[in-house]
């Protein structure tokens, strides 16, 4: 589980980057792992924003 101590602007900026980033290392397994990690980070950021009332 991920917990954040971010203000709303920082959390929203990070969320935009997470949504836009596409792994392209050339290693399909590494790209898949990174994509899965980014999806978990996105879910945690959305939850943080929902909890903070944004």
N, CA, C and O atoms as a DFTB+ gen file, in Angstrom:
216 C
 N C O
     1  1       0.849      -1.174       0.000
     2  2       0.000       0.000       0.000
     3  2       0.894       1.236       0.000
     4  3       1.942       1.266       0.646
     5  1       0.460       2.248      -0.734
     6  2       1.217       3.482      -0.856
     7  2       0.454       4.604      -0.164
     8  3      -0.754       4.757      -0.347
     9  1       1.181       5.390       0.639
    10  2       0.595       6.565       1.283
    11  2       1.372       7.795       0.829
    12  3       2.593       7.742       0.676
    13  1       0.668       8.895       0.616
    14  2       1.296      10.117       0.137
    15  2       1.130      11.251       1.128
    16  3       0.133      11.346       1.845
    17  1       2.130      12.100       1.145
    18  2       2.067      13.366       1.865
    19  2       2.308      14.451       0.819
    20  3       3.331      15.136       0.835
    21  1       1.332      14.595      -0.102
    22  2       1.441      15.526      -1.223
    23  2       0.293      16.515      -1.201
    24  3      -0.825      16.174      -0.815
    25  1       0.575      17.744      -1.617
    26  2      -0.542      18.665      -1.781
    27  2      -1.268      18.300      -3.070
    28  3      -0.751      17.535      -3.885
    29  1      -2.442      18.838      -3.249
    30  2      -3.296      18.476      -4.396
    31  2      -2.621      18.781      -5.724
    32  3      -2.673      17.962      -6.642
    33  1      -1.989      19.943      -5.845
    34  2      -1.343      20.302      -7.117
    35  2      -0.250      19.316      -7.484
    36  3      -0.145      18.906      -8.640
    37  1       0.569      18.929      -6.506
    38  2       1.648      17.974      -6.769
    39  2       1.091      16.599      -7.128
    40  3       1.592      15.944      -8.041
    41  1       0.066      16.164      -6.418
    42  2      -0.544      14.863      -6.695
    43  2      -1.162      14.841      -8.088
    44  3      -1.032      13.853      -8.810
    45  1      -1.835      15.928      -8.469
    46  2      -2.439      15.989      -9.806
    47  2      -1.375      16.011     -10.899
    48  3      -1.547      15.376     -11.940
    49  1      -0.282      16.731     -10.679
    50  2       0.807      16.773     -11.664
    51  2       1.430      15.386     -11.821
    52  3       1.680      14.941     -12.941
    53  1       1.678      14.715     -10.718
    54  2       2.244      13.364     -10.775
    55  2       1.285      12.410     -11.472
    56  3       1.716      11.570     -12.262
    57  1       0.009      12.528     -11.196
    58  2      -0.991      11.680     -11.837
    59  2      -0.989      11.887     -13.352
    60  3      -1.075      10.920     -14.108
    61  1      -0.891      13.130     -13.795
    62  2      -0.838      13.391     -15.244
    63  2       0.368      12.706     -15.881
    64  3       0.255      12.129     -16.963
    65  1       1.508      12.765     -15.223
    66  2       2.708      12.112     -15.761
    67  2       2.557      10.596     -15.781
    68  3       2.962       9.942     -16.742
    69  1       1.984      10.045     -14.743
    70  2       1.766       8.594     -14.684
    71  2       0.845       8.158     -15.821
    72  3       1.086       7.134     -16.459
    73  1      -0.196       8.924     -16.071
    74  2      -1.154       8.574     -17.119
    75  2      -0.537       8.676     -18.515
    76  3      -0.898       7.906     -19.405
    77  1       0.380       9.607     -18.714
    78  2       0.947       9.850     -20.035
    79  2       2.160       8.986     -20.359
    80  3       2.449       8.741     -21.530
    81  1       2.873       8.522     -19.336
    82  2       4.119       7.793     -19.565
    83  2       3.846       6.408     -20.149
    84  3       2.974       5.678     -19.680
    85  1       4.607       6.069     -21.175
    86  2       4.524       4.750     -21.801
    87  2       5.907       4.112     -21.769
    88  3       6.824       4.604     -22.426
    89  1       6.073       3.034     -21.024
    90  2       7.384       2.382     -20.955
    91  2       7.845       1.940     -22.344
    92  3       7.048       1.434     -23.134
    93  1       9.118       2.131     -22.636
    94  2       9.662       1.727     -23.929
    95  2      11.144       1.396     -23.801
    96  3      11.981       1.930     -24.530
    97  1      11.448       0.514     -22.871
    98  2      12.844       0.152     -22.637
    99  2      13.384      -0.796     -23.694
   100  3      14.597      -0.955     -23.831
   101  1      12.486      -1.426     -24.440
   102  2      12.906      -2.445     -25.390
   103  2      12.853      -3.844     -24.803
   104  3      13.007      -4.830     -25.523
   105  1      12.636      -3.933     -23.494
   106  2      12.510      -5.219     -22.804
   107  2      11.035      -5.373     -22.420
   108  3      10.548      -4.688     -21.521
   109  1      10.339      -6.265     -23.099
   110  2       8.888      -6.407     -22.895
   111  2       8.545      -6.742     -21.451
   112  3       7.564      -6.224     -20.916
   113  1       9.332      -7.596     -20.812
   114  2       9.029      -7.961     -19.412
   115  2       9.224      -6.766     -18.485
   116  3       8.408      -6.529     -17.595
   117  1      10.296      -6.020     -18.692
   118  2      10.545      -4.836     -17.863
   119  2       9.466      -3.784     -18.099
   120  3       8.988      -3.165     -17.148
   121  1       9.081      -3.576     -19.347
   122  2       8.015      -2.624     -19.652
   123  2       6.708      -3.032     -18.993
   124  3       5.969      -2.181     -18.499
   125  1       6.417      -4.328     -18.984
   126  2       5.196      -4.831     -18.358
   127  2       5.221      -4.594     -16.853
   128  3       4.220      -4.179     -16.269
   129  1       6.365      -4.859     -16.227
   130  2       6.483      -4.618     -14.776
   131  2       6.308      -3.139     -14.462
   132  3       5.619      -2.772     -13.510
   133  1       6.937      -2.297     -15.269
   134  2       6.822      -0.858     -15.039
   135  2       5.388      -0.388     -15.254
   136  3       4.884       0.433     -14.488
   137  1       4.733      -0.898     -16.281
   138  2       3.337      -0.513     -16.528
   139  2       2.449      -0.929     -15.359
   140  3       1.566      -0.172     -14.954
   141  1       2.672      -2.116     -14.817
   142  2       1.899      -2.561     -13.651
   143  2       2.152      -1.665     -12.445
   144  3       1.220      -1.319     -11.719
   145  1       3.404      -1.289     -12.232
   146  2       3.731      -0.402     -11.114
   147  2       3.083       0.960     -11.302
   148  3       2.592       1.555     -10.342
   149  1       3.077       1.457     -12.536
   150  2       2.449       2.750     -12.807
   151  2       0.943       2.697     -12.581
   152  3       0.355       3.667     -12.102
   153  1       0.318       1.584     -12.917
   154  2      -1.118       1.445     -12.668
   155  2      -1.416       1.466     -11.168
   156  3      -2.395       2.074     -10.733
   157  1      -0.567       0.799     -10.381
   158  2      -0.755       0.824      -8.926
   159  2      -0.538       2.227      -8.374
   160  3      -1.268       2.675      -7.489
   161  1       0.476       2.921      -8.904
   162  2       0.726       4.294      -8.476
   163  2      -0.454       5.188      -8.833
   164  3      -0.862       6.028      -8.031
   165  1      -1.002       5.011     -10.024
   166  2      -2.169       5.791     -10.441
   167  2      -3.342       5.563      -9.489
   168  3      -3.991       6.517      -9.060
   169  1      -3.611       4.312      -9.163
   170  2      -4.716       4.007      -8.243
   171  2      -4.494       4.668      -6.892
   172  3      -5.429       5.205      -6.299
   173  1      -3.257       4.632      -6.404
   174  2      -2.957       5.245      -5.109
   175  2      -3.109       6.763      -5.175
   176  3      -3.614       7.375      -4.234
   177  1      -2.682       7.365      -6.262
   178  2      -2.824       8.812      -6.407
   179  2      -4.300       9.221      -6.493
   180  3      -4.708      10.206      -5.879
   181  1      -5.080       8.482      -7.238
   182  2      -6.517       8.776      -7.331
   183  2      -7.156       8.660      -5.950
   184  3      -7.956       9.511      -5.562
   185  1      -6.811       7.623      -5.216
   186  2      -7.361       7.447      -3.876
   187  2      -6.941       8.594      -2.965
   188  3      -7.751       9.103      -2.190
   189  1      -5.679       9.003      -3.056
   190  2      -5.192      10.127      -2.254
   191  2      -5.981      11.395      -2.559
   192  3      -6.378      12.123      -1.649
   193  1      -6.206      11.652      -3.850
   194  2      -6.964      12.834      -4.241
   195  2      -8.405      12.752      -3.770
   196  3      -8.973      13.754      -3.335
   197  1      -9.000      11.577      -3.850
   198  2     -10.376      11.401      -3.362
   199  2     -10.448      11.601      -1.862
   200  3     -11.390      12.218      -1.363
   201  1      -9.476      11.092      -1.142
   202  2      -9.459      11.219       0.322
   203  2      -9.222      12.658       0.763
   204  3      -9.678      13.074       1.828
   205  1      -8.503      13.415      -0.068
   206  2      -8.188      14.797       0.321
   207  2      -9.281      15.772      -0.130
   208  3      -9.201      16.973       0.128
   209  1     -10.302      15.236      -0.808
   210  2     -11.418      16.084      -1.211
   211  2     -11.204      16.846      -2.485
   212  3     -11.957      17.769      -2.795
   213  1     -10.176      16.470      -3.240
   214  2      -9.906      17.179      -4.498
   215  2     -10.866      16.774      -5.592
   216  3     -10.775      17.277      -6.711
